Each structure stands twice: as structure tokens, then as C-alpha cells.
Amino acid sequence: MKHIAVQKGLSPVIDYLQNVGYKVSEFDLRQKGSKDFLDGFDAIVFTGMNDNIMGMQDTNHNVPVIDARGMTPHQIRQEIEKRM
């Protein structure tokens, strides 16, 4: 089962992904600075409030980061599947 991290406040996305079989964990923006934040996730979904919200330029992880701005939960799922 794929484990997806979804930014807190994206309840429709969380509900949708859980209903189609993903394990979903909510995260708070304060957690993103944790050294081990990306460990154990197959993808991360966030709102795009900050283009470098996850500090992805500095990471060596191969975890897809999905910017959910303007996307439906179904589109987000398609993007996750495409990148994994």
C-alpha cells in the first residue's frame, strides 16, 4: 500500500486517496523541516503556498512532490500514479 503525506487542511484529497486504497498521513508545515520527514512516504501532496516548501533542492530523496493548487483529488491521484 502506497503511503502518501498530505498537507493538513486538504481533507477532500485525504478522503479521496484513502477511499481508493492509499495510506494517508497528514502533515503540518512545521514538520517539513524534520530531518526524517520524507522517510516512509511514497509521495507528498501540498498546496504550493511556497514553491520550495519542502526544500526539495537540497534533498536527495526520490519522493514525488505534488503541488495540489488547482487540481481535483482525482487529478492528484493521476499525478501520483504517473510519478511513481
Secondary structure, DSSP 8 states (H G I E B T S, - for coil): --EEEEETT-HHHHHHHHHTT-EEEEE-GGGGGSTTTTTT-SEEEE--SSTTTT-GGG------EEE-TT--HHHHHHHHHHH-
